[in-house]
Amino acid sequence: MLIVTSIFASLLTAIYIKLALNVINLRRKSKIPLGNGGLADLEKAVRSHGNFSEYVPIALILMACLELNGAPWWLVTIYGITLSIGRLFHAIGIKQEPESFNNRIRGMKLTLNTLIALIVTNLGWVIFKLI
């Protein structure tokens, strides 16, 4: 069973929906059905949503692999927490006025470091099991 991954997939999907609704609401308000119409707020919302959708799925796949291969629940939970915090930092950093580049950097560092740790842990876990 993928209990931990399921919990984080659900929580992260709730954040994804919130980011999507931000884009939809700005499109309706601005009457811009496609693109950003030169509006900085819409561009920021689109990129925040897009960036989230670019990184979260692969992280969840790696978390699921780890969990399916028998890693302890607490290890998968640590990765889920760091990924979630990273994605929140990034989204908040983009939305802040003025934009907080430091929060975006923190968010990307947490996200990328989580992905790297998931790669290393998955490979290590599988190699250890094969030996």
N, C-alpha and C positions, 0 to 999 in steps of 0.2 A: 504494500500500500504506500501511497505517496501522501502521507498525512501532512508533513511539514511543508512540502512543496505546494500542496493544495491550498493550505492556509495563506502562504505568501502570494501565490498566483491570484487568489481571490482579493486580497488586500491591494495588491498592485493593480489589478483590474479596476478596482474602485477609483484609484488615483488616475488611471488611464481615462476612465469615463469622465472624471472631473476636468481633465485637460482637454478632452474632446468637446465637452460642453462649453468650455471657455472659447474655443475656436468657433463653434456654432453660434454662440451668443454674439460674438464680435462680428461675424459675417452678417447676421440678421440686422444688427444695429447699424452696420456700415453699408448694408446692401451690396456686399461684394461676395458673389457666389464662388469665385475661383481666384486663386492668387492672393496677394495681400493688398492690392490697390494702392501701394505706396504708404500704407499705414503701419507705423512702427509697432503699435500694440498688437495688431493682427499678425504681423510677421513674428513677433516674439511668442505669441500663443501657438502659432503653427509650428514653430521650431521646437518649442517646449514639448508639444504633443509628439512631434516627429522624432525628436531625440529619445524620448521615453520609449517609443515603439521600436526604435532601432536597437536598443541595448537590453531591454527587459526580457524579450523572448529567449534569446540565447542564454542568458543567465538562468532563467527558469528551466531550460532544457538541461543545462549542466547540473543544476540543483537536483532535478529529477533523476539524472543518471547516478549521481552520488548516492541519493537516497535509495534507489533501486538496487544499487550494488552493496547495500548494507552498512553505509556510514551511520554513525550514531546521530540521533535526532538533534542533539545539541549542536553538532557541527554544521549540519544543514541549516539550523536556525540562525547561527551566527552569520552565515552567508546571506540568508534572507534579510536579516536585520541591517547588515551593512549595505546591501543593495538598496533596500527601501529608504534608508537614510540618505544615501547618495543621490537617489532619484529625487527625493524631496528637496534636498539642498539645491540641486540643479534647477528644478522647476521654480522654486521660490526665488532663486537668484535672478532668473530671467524676468520674472514678474515684478520684482521690486522696482520702485521708482525712487531714485535712479537705479538702474540695473546694478546688481551686486555681482561684479565679476569674481570676487573672492568666493562667494557662495557657489557660483557655477564651477569654479576650479575645485573647491572642496567636493562638490557633487561628482564631478568627473573622476577625481582621484579615487574616491570611495568606490565608484562604479567600476572603473578599470582595474583597480586593485582587487576587487571582489572577483571579477572575471578571471584575472590572472591566478588568483588563489584557487578558484574553482577548477581551472585547467590543471594546475599542478597537483591538487588534491585528487582529482579524478584519475589522472594518469598514475600517480603514486598508489592510489587505492587499487586500481586494476592490476598494476605490475605486482604489488604485494600479494594480491590474491592468486596470481598466476604462479608465483614462486613456491 
